[in-house]
Amino acid sequence: MAYINEIIRLLEEEYPAALCSLQYDVDWQLLFAVRLSAQCTDERVNKVTPALFERFPTLEDFAEAKQEEVEGLIHSCGFFRGKARDLIGSAQMLLRDYGGKVPDSMEELLKLPGVGRKTANLILGDVYRQPAVVTDTHCIRIAGRLGLTKNKEPVKVERDLREILPPEKSSDFCHRMVLHGRKYCMARKPDCARCPLTGICKKIM
């Protein structure tokens, strides 16, 4: 417990603002932005969503959208056909089954098209401030290097981190892991010389 608390402390010092890098105004926009971010960078998604949300400012607009038009607006995010289908389908389902409100439970979120545990956890943590563990590639990689898990499968890493993270810290911890993975602990050439966790890291690269 002392080890994870020290990691949390150091990350909090390095990244005081543990914010999601995806830009949004309302809950369903975050849901859609996370779907677009699959196999795509947050930076690219943030370049695409302003025009997308200007063209379709409400769930009603999305629910009635032509898939080809949505595809054109999100083309640069990759896998645009499946993503466009999921955005339209989610808008229709949110209106039909949830009164236009993004659900606040894992069970219900996973019913939405294209939504997996990573997306659901992000919504639960950022929108509803529930304990959540978002196991993206940065989190999985760094958790392994720090000796917090021996697993690489997202659901198993999520389980391992839930066992050791204080629930109230878990969501922000995962945001900070993303920031840390971009700044210091990159996949190929981690900057261990400058990394604030070097003194306690269990796997100096």
C-alpha positions in Angstrom: 0.0 0.0 0.0 2.9 2.4 0.8 4.2 1.8 -2.7 1.0 2.7 -4.6 0.5 5.7 -2.3 4.0 7.0 -3.2 3.2 6.5 -6.9 0.0 8.4 -6.5 1.7 11.2 -4.6 4.4 11.7 -7.2 1.9 11.6 -10.1 -0.3 14.2 -8.3 2.8 16.5 -7.9 3.7 16.1 -11.5 0.2 16.4 -12.9 -2.0 18.5 -10.5 -4.8 18.7 -13.1 -5.9 15.2 -13.9 -8.2 16.0 -16.8 -9.4 14.0 -19.8 -7.7 15.4 -22.9 -10.9 14.9 -25.0 -12.9 18.1 -25.4 -16.6 18.1 -24.8 -19.5 20.2 -23.4 -22.1 17.6 -22.5 -22.0 13.9 -21.4 -23.0 12.4 -24.8 -20.3 14.3 -26.6 -17.7 12.7 -24.3 -19.2 9.3 -25.0 -18.9 9.9 -28.8 -15.4 11.4 -28.6 -14.2 8.3 -26.7 -15.7 6.1 -29.4 -13.8 8.1 -32.1 -10.6 7.8 -30.1 -10.3 4.1 -30.6 -7.2 3.5 -32.7 -6.8 7.2 -33.0 -5.1 10.0 -31.0 -7.0 12.4 -28.7 -5.4 15.2 -30.6 -6.9 14.1 -33.9 -10.3 13.6 -32.3 -10.2 17.1 -30.8 -9.7 18.4 -34.3 -12.6 16.5 -35.7 -15.3 17.0 -33.0 -15.9 20.7 -33.3 -17.2 20.5 -36.8 -19.0 17.2 -36.0 -20.9 18.6 -33.0 -21.6 21.9 -34.9 -23.2 19.9 -37.7 -25.1 17.6 -35.2 -25.6 19.7 -32.1 -28.2 17.4 -30.4 -28.8 13.7 -30.0 -31.9 14.2 -32.1 -29.8 15.5 -35.0 -27.4 12.5 -34.7 -30.2 10.0 -34.5 -31.5 11.3 -37.9 -28.1 11.7 -39.5 -27.1 10.0 -42.7 -24.3 7.6 -42.1 -22.4 8.8 -45.2 -22.3 12.4 -43.9 -21.1 11.3 -40.5 -18.4 9.2 -42.1 -17.2 12.2 -44.1 -16.8 14.3 -41.0 -14.9 11.6 -39.0 -13.0 10.0 -41.8 -9.6 11.0 -40.5 -10.2 9.2 -37.2 -10.0 5.8 -38.9 -12.5 2.9 -38.9 -15.0 5.6 -39.8 -17.7 3.4 -41.1 -18.1 1.4 -37.9 -17.7 4.5 -35.8 -20.3 6.4 -37.7 -22.7 3.5 -37.3 -22.1 3.3 -33.6 -22.5 7.1 -33.1 -25.9 7.1 -34.9 -27.0 3.9 -33.1 -26.0 5.3 -29.7 -27.9 8.5 -30.3 -31.0 6.5 -31.2 -30.7 4.2 -28.2 -30.0 7.0 -25.8 -33.2 8.8 -26.9 -35.3 5.6 -27.1 -34.2 3.8 -23.9 -32.6 6.4 -21.6 -34.5 9.7 -22.2 -31.5 11.3 -23.9 -29.3 10.7 -20.8 -26.1 8.8 -20.8 -26.5 5.8 -18.4 -24.7 5.9 -15.0 -24.0 2.1 -14.6 -21.5 -0.2 -16.3 -24.3 -2.7 -17.2 -26.3 -0.1 -19.1 -23.3 1.6 -20.7 -22.1 -1.7 -22.2 -25.4 -2.0 -24.0 -24.6 1.0 -26.2 -23.1 0.3 -29.7 -19.3 0.3 -29.6 -19.0 0.8 -25.9 -16.6 -1.4 -24.0 -15.3 -1.3 -20.4 -12.7 1.4 -21.2 -15.3 3.8 -22.5 -17.8 2.9 -19.8 -15.2 3.5 -17.0 -14.2 6.8 -18.5 -17.9 8.0 -18.5 -18.5 6.7 -14.9 -15.4 8.4 -13.6 -15.5 11.7 -15.5 -19.3 12.3 -15.8 -20.5 10.6 -12.6 -17.4 10.8 -10.4 -17.7 7.1 -9.6 -14.6 5.0 -8.8 -13.4 3.9 -12.2 -10.2 2.3 -13.8 -9.6 3.2 -17.4 -7.1 0.7 -18.8 -5.8 2.3 -22.0 -2.5 1.4 -23.5 -0.5 3.9 -21.4 -2.0 2.7 -18.2 -1.4 -1.0 -19.1 2.2 -0.3 -20.1 3.1 1.8 -17.1 1.3 -0.4 -14.6 3.4 -3.3 -15.8 6.6 -1.4 -15.6 5.8 -0.2 -12.1 5.1 -3.8 -11.0 1.4 -3.1 -10.3 0.2 -5.9 -12.6 1.7 -8.9 -14.5 -1.2 -8.9 -16.9 -1.6 -7.1 -20.3 -5.3 -7.8 -20.9 -7.3 -4.6 -20.1 -9.9 -6.3 -17.9 -7.3 -8.1 -15.9 -5.3 -5.0 -15.4 -8.4 -3.2 -14.4 -9.1 -5.9 -11.8 -5.5 -5.7 -10.4 -5.6 -1.9 -10.1 -9.0 -1.9 -8.4 -7.5 -4.1 -5.7 -4.7 -1.6 -4.8 -6.0 1.8 -5.7 -8.0 3.9 -3.3 -11.4 4.1 -5.0 -11.6 7.9 -4.7 -8.2 8.2 -6.5 -8.7 5.6 -9.2 -10.2 7.7 -12.0 -7.7 10.6 -11.7 -4.8 8.1 -11.3 -5.6 6.7 -14.8 -5.7 10.2 -16.3 -2.3 10.9 -14.8 -1.0 7.6 -16.2 -2.0 8.8 -19.7 -0.2 12.1 -19.2 2.8 10.3 -17.8 2.9 7.9 -20.7 3.0 10.8 -23.2 5.6 12.9 -21.3 8.1 10.4 -19.9 7.1 6.7 -20.0 6.8 6.2 -23.7 6.5 2.7 -25.2 9.8 2.6 -27.1 12.1 5.2 -25.5 11.0 6.1 -22.0 12.8 9.1 -20.5 13.9 7.5 -17.3 16.6 10.1 -16.6 13.9 12.8 -16.2 11.0 10.7 -14.9 9.8 11.6 -11.4 9.1 7.9 -10.7 12.6 6.7 -11.5 13.6 6.4 -7.8 10.8 3.9 -7.1 10.2 2.3 -10.5 10.6 -1.5 -10.4 11.7 -1.7 -14.0 14.2 1.0 -15.0 14.4 0.8 -18.8 
